[in-house]
Amino acid sequence: MADNPTTDFLGTRLRHLLEQLDADLTRTYADLGLPGFRPRYTPIIRLVDTQGPQSIRRLATTIGVTHSAISQTANQMRRDGYVELRPGTDARHRIVHLTDHTRTLLPTLHAEWNATNAATRQLDAELPHPLSELVEATLRALADKPFHHRVHDHLHTP
């Protein structure tokens, strides 16, 4: 049987898609005078801007990624000067606050956010099935039954 890139290399193709989207957004940030700004910073800045300082745990829950992923991103953002990390009421919790520098960038970041959402809607309209809906449906299906279990089901099938 010949390899089918659509299914046989799904993980590699998904990584390629994400790399392509991230690279294009990174170029957009550079065009806006924000070289080195990373696409994964935007959801954190957006939430802290609209909802006030947030704990790492709350950001992870709201964005829908792991605590570790947000913690690593927040630490990088701190090193890059976009956020401050302050202790919460419990010493184990860190609260993310925007820096004054980031606040000066908010109009640019809001414009980029709106343009990115419009471009996402346009891309969704061009596809046979909206990517945004497929991603959410896929995440729900994997929450119900992790991919690990799905692979094992087929490992034990004659």
MOKA-V551621 format. One record per residue. SS is DSSP state (H for helix, E for strand, - for the rest). NEAR is the number of other ideal C-beta (glycine too) atoms within 8 Angstrom. D_LAST is the distance of its C-alpha to the last C-alpha in Angstrom with 2 decimals. Layout:
ss,near,d_last
SS,NEAR,D_LAST
SS,NEAR,D_LAST
//
This chain:
ss,near,d_last
-,2,17.76
-,3,20.78
-,6,20.83
-,6,21.82
H,7,24.24
H,6,24.07
H,6,20.52
H,7,19.47
-,8,22.55
H,8,23.19
H,6,24.40
H,7,26.70
H,10,28.02
H,8,28.72
H,8,30.58
H,8,32.50
H,8,33.47
H,8,34.68
H,8,36.56
H,8,38.20
H,9,39.29
H,10,40.58
H,8,42.41
H,8,44.14
H,10,45.20
H,11,46.43
H,8,48.52
H,11,49.86
H,13,50.93
H,10,52.66
H,6,54.40
-,8,55.63
-,6,57.10
-,9,54.35
-,6,52.98
-,5,50.36
-,9,49.57
-,10,45.84
H,9,44.06
H,7,42.49
H,12,46.07
H,11,46.84
H,9,44.98
H,17,46.64
H,14,50.05
H,10,49.63
H,12,48.85
H,15,51.58
H,8,54.02
H,5,53.39
H,6,52.73
-,4,54.66
-,7,53.61
E,13,50.07
E,10,48.26
H,13,45.25
H,8,43.15
H,8,44.47
H,16,43.90
H,13,40.28
H,7,39.74
H,8,41.62
H,10,40.00
-,5,36.51
-,6,35.71
-,6,35.68
H,8,38.90
H,6,38.40
H,9,38.16
H,14,41.39
H,11,43.10
H,8,42.46
H,12,43.60
H,15,46.66
H,9,47.62
H,9,47.47
H,12,49.49
H,11,52.03
H,6,52.37
-,9,52.86
-,7,55.52
-,11,53.90
E,14,53.54
E,8,55.03
E,10,53.04
E,8,55.18
E,6,54.53
-,10,53.88
-,3,55.38
-,5,52.84
-,5,52.95
-,4,49.14
-,11,49.14
E,11,50.17
E,11,51.61
E,16,51.39
E,10,54.69
E,12,55.56
-,10,58.18
H,6,61.35
H,8,60.11
H,12,56.99
H,8,59.18
H,6,61.17
H,9,57.98
H,10,56.91
H,6,58.50
H,10,56.66
H,11,53.37
H,8,53.84
H,8,54.51
H,12,51.39
H,10,49.30
H,8,50.65
H,9,50.13
H,11,46.54
H,8,45.77
H,8,47.44
H,8,45.46
H,10,42.21
H,8,43.17
H,8,44.08
H,9,40.75
H,11,38.90
H,7,41.02
H,5,40.05
-,8,36.30
-,2,34.32
-,6,33.22
-,8,35.38
H,10,33.86
H,8,35.51
H,9,33.84
H,9,30.37
H,8,30.80
H,8,31.88
H,8,29.11
H,8,26.51
H,9,28.18
H,8,28.24
H,8,24.54
H,9,23.78
H,6,26.30
H,5,24.45
-,6,21.04
-,7,21.19
H,6,19.13
H,6,18.03
H,8,16.27
H,9,14.75
H,8,13.35
H,8,12.05
H,8,10.32
H,7,8.22
H,6,8.07
-,5,6.40
-,5,3.83
-,1,0.00
//
